[in-house]
Amino acid sequence: MCGTGRPTRRVTSRAPARCRCEWSPTVRRRSRRRAWWSFIEPARTRCPGGPATFCTSSGGAINASSRRGSPAGWTRAIPSTGEIPRRRRGTEHAMRTVDELAKASEQALALVARQKDVREAEVFVSANSAVLTRLNYTSHIPCNGVEEPKSTESYGLGIQAVFDAPDGRRIGFGSEPSDLSLAGAERALIKARRAAVADPEFVSLPSPTGSSRTLADYHDPRLMALDDAGLVEAGWKITGGALRTFSASSRLAELAQDDEGLRRLGLILGGDVTILRERMAIASTTMPRAQTDETSLITAFATAMVETRGAKGSGASTGTRLDHFTDEAGVEAAQNAINAIGGERVPSGTYAVVFGRQPVADLLNNIVIASCTASSFYSSSTPFLGKLGRAVASRHLSLYDDGARPGLMGSKGITCEGLPTGRTDLIKDGVLVGCLSNWYETQRLLRDPALAEKLGARGPAAEAALTPRNGFRFGAGGGHRGAAQGQRDPDQRQHRHVPQQRRRCHQGREGHDRLGRGRGRVRARGRRHRRPRRRNRGIHGGARLMAEVRLESIARECRVQILRMLAHAGSGHPGGSLSVIDILTTLYFGRVRYDAKRPDWPDRDRVVLSKGHAVPALYAVLAKAGYFPERALITLRKLGSPLQGHPDRTALPGIEAATGSLGQGLSISLGLALGLRLAGSSARVYCVLGDGETQEGQVWEAAMSAPKLGQPDYALNNLVVILDYNKIQLDNFVKKVLDIEPVTAKWQSFGWPVIEIDGHDIAQITKALDQAEATTVGPTFIVAHTVKGKGVSFMENDPEWHGKAPKPGEAIKAIREVLGITEGAWEDYLKTDSATREIVTELSALEKK
């Protein structure tokens, strides 16, 4: 029996507080019926009745009773709430109902329809909610077991409109968060009109296809209504599964010998349980009656460790119904951790690999299905070009997408275009028979003069293969904040080998797009229908795998260009340029909204490279983005060239601020961010600082001011500051010159939310930018730990390469390392890569001079 007395921490949710307690296993003597030792779930693991309770454990069951307000010595039973999901107070007010969303969409559509210059329009309204509780259990350190839930809720509307203009039609998109009123719709319409551009490939907004909706009322009302206490109980279900698995392990029994030994093993469980709820409504000129949809799902991810043995395992479960939610994730994580004890790392070598079901499914998802999209045929980037109706695979392979199949996490009743979902056969008995498409992609491909060459068919056969049932599910990144066509990702417009995606996303709708992408994914057979054992890639970041690979490839190409231009210049700063390039690549090709053809576009996002000496990295990115030809890069630091040693906004399009003098970029960024907020612009500002630069006093003046500027109505939540923390400056290591630690604590003390990441990990950079964009109270500070001279062995972590340009021969060696080619394979590689061969030939000639 244990008494908790008073709560040991302050909780912010309405779920009962849990006591901090240790695992106290009970050792039993040997028995013929059971192992010589075992342990039951600890009596002190959780206290369901709340802080003023006493609890006992027997046979794995936990009973709680309260003495609050009871006669001395008398206990009153408290019924368990674990099986009864309760409505979380306030949820019905925080998350808008489908009726509210439908009404808002129809009212906004009526407003737009009254505009004389609007030819057609579409209104999308959504409300999203995410509730998460974290698992936190350790056998040897006091812990909570399950933390109190955290939640985020959002709603908003977006308007896509086609405007009549003197030079023809223009298409624009505008959104307004947290306001479904007519005033909010008016602001969204103003933004759409301001952002409108000409799109020669646009045909029309979606119209009814003649197909009927087949999936309706498929969400789980219990998940929609689950409150914090119910979510905490779900967390304990996962934790309990892990503890039972540990308790049943004979392997751990052999290692522990007794209860104290068991505690010293360091059994740990971490992870989370998350519930995602989404509601949407859409109305358009051709479909004026609002259509609605609502979805819910529950996911669990767990990582278990046997700390003293260095063994770790993970587990996951996902589902669409609460009554199908089990302890699977905890059981799997604990069992995998136990199995990893005594494991050996496979030595380097050449092996024959046999793929299991999940790797095969992943290959199909990321390679084959990606080649079956209408956009890949339009851009001629698919290996199946012109092969509709022809064999493209083994006759044993059949692939189809079914967005209306009940019980799957990605299933939805309608697409983000308001069109019904359904089954699309892609490959049948090895023959290509269809494509994943949305309305926009279908219409522009059907009207392409080269349709027969690209798809392999015309007329009814092509129309049947391009039925739009997959609205915007495969657009990487989704074009956040509604960038119009032509104002996003110039890299895709220039390099036609990368499939073009029409990117569009409405405010408050990110989750809807993200979940939708999971709908077309292949699932390995043999898995339980509603609880696949592995993480669903369409929901938890795996869907970004191809985008991350593309960004890594772009960053690698930019590193080559940095080395090339510095060798030509004979001076410059390679170390800091190589350390910051992954950050700039992720910004420009995965986040920032811009139009290289209109560098002064008012609603563009601004990037201020405060550490101006690293401008070769910025030049490489801007050239790749289409601001100027890449051939101009070798004019770096040349007399009369716009590519000077420090950025000059008057000389080169795309440069937002002249930052030759260190310490000023943050102040400039504050002014830009505040001006944009006061103007009502949705544009964001990204400022990249150097670590040595933060020794300047002006940086700290700006740091202290930023969280307070514009409050409360115009808080600078559109500002993100990223520290390129490579820990080396001009003269030496930063710590030896003038230590700036503790960096995180300093910025937090000024009121900044601080996120620490690996500045060379694209996924971490992307996630941090997502978190920053979700912050509404003020600016965000990201500490990106990087390596000076990253990618080149003889430059990494060497202060000498802060401001010394490589000689042509050194640049060639560095390029080979950046590309990951061994010295022995270098000559053969150059025969296959003409672009690199030209650069090497160019540098070799420069070396001879």
Protein Blocks (a to p, Z undefined) as FASTA:
>chain_A
ZZekiafbdcfbfbdcddddddddddddddfkbcfbdcdddfklpcfkbjkbcdddeehi
acdddfehiaehiacddddfklmccddehklmmpccfklmmmmmmmmmmmmmmpmklmbd
cddddddddddddddddfkbccehiacdddddddddddddddddfkbccddddddehiab
fklmmmmmmmmmmmpccdfkbcbdcddehiacfbghkbcfklmmpcfklmmmmmmmmmmm
mmmmmmmpmklmmmnopamlmmmnopadeddddddddddddddfklmbacdddddddddd
dddddfknopacddddddfbfklpcfklmmmmmmmmmmmgopacddeddddddddfklmm
mmmmmmmmmmmcfklmmnopafkgoighiafbdfkbccdddfkbghiakbcfbdfkopac
ddddfbgghiafbdcddfklmmmmmmpmklmmmnopahjllmmmmccfbghklgghklgg
hiaehiaojllmmmmmbccddddddehilmmmmmmmmmmpccdehiafklcfbdcfklno
plmmmmmmmmmmmmmmmmmmmmmmmmmnopajfklmmmmmmmmmmmmmmmpgcdfklmml
mkbccdddfblmlmmmmmmmmmmnopacfklmmmgoiahiabdfbdcfklpghiabdckb
ghklmmmmmmmmmmmmmnopabdcdddddfklmmpmklmmmmmmmmmgopaklcckkbcc
ddddehpafklcfklmopcbdfklmmmmnopacddddfkbmklmmmmmmmmmmpmkbccd
ddddddehihiaklgopaklmmpccdfklmmmmmmmmnopafklmmmmmmmmmklmmmmm
mmmmmmmZZ
